[in-house]
């Protein structure tokens, strides 16, 4: 039996694709291995959102090629979709290139490569019968499942390559999503993440499965419908500010199993920069959402993404971003320095903030965020949080899991608790995780 090693870069959508890729390969007679050194086939499921991820890919393929072995090497995902056959020229030793919409055809590509059928490239459209159902084997966790509800993006933010690598938005059937969640619950899954580039832009062709549900948008209705399955916890990511309606918060308040965490990328605190990015929302609109989230008795944790040094960003624009971070009090912010991505509209703009200035702004914003975050996180001290136990240490009796607000929580306990939801009283707060003691 030929062994396949699969490595994933990037977002939850890629992780979810990888789960289906592994399941398909295993069904078709391949053995998935976590050990790259024994693999006959090495596949990289790639991300092209940031330059760094692409560089990492080049390094990793070089590493495999110089290891003295000669496995078949395949590139899948966003880089494959965008680059197509040019990847053969850019990276030596690649045997097949399969785009984001060709994941269903992975076994055929692997077979053909193993038979020595030359270089294979497939960046064609998805098969009509492609099965988006959550993989029933090879999931990243037995207790947590990623459920895609929408694929692609229609927003075309000027710096972003995703609409080109993932294509236009397609919303999946609500009836199918709800029945998948109900089925996962019966199989012992405790937490589902409804995932997509912009989950709250969800707009299925029919409202089958959402009839008579409260909500101004299909997404809010879908939240209520999945909550009604009785699964323990539902998280959703990523949300897009322009489409974020306040009734999403109403739904979170009505259903205990809709978790108190919202990831809401803002990207900049300046309206001028947001216009350049074509984000389609203003800071005023964003603050209104933040105020609604903050007013909720559910103590909703808010996280975000921010880019510094976008073309034309002045010192004043940057100050607006610093002020925004102070105002919003994020539990966590992913801050990036702008890097132009070929093929995006912003690539044509003058990248006029110098690398040194980008670094200065990045470090200052990171410092401010860390201070604000440390202050915010203190509210957990002495509080009891519910934790889904997802992992244990091999060396001692440490357990780890996520709270409903999506914080990593570490505590001491028994490995038999894996998969259970337990109560932990928080007694120490660090920037990226909480520590506490198990409540008996
Ligand atoms: S909303 Fe904007 S940043 Fe997000 S995936 Fe779409 S184009 Fe990219």
Boltz pocket constraint, residues with backbone or C-beta under 6 A from the ligand:
constraints:
  - pocket:
      binder: B
      contacts: [[A, 153], [A, 154], [A, 155], [A, 156], [A, 157], [A, 160], [A, 161], [A, 162], [A, 163], [A, 197], [A, 198], [A, 240]]
      max_distance: 6.0
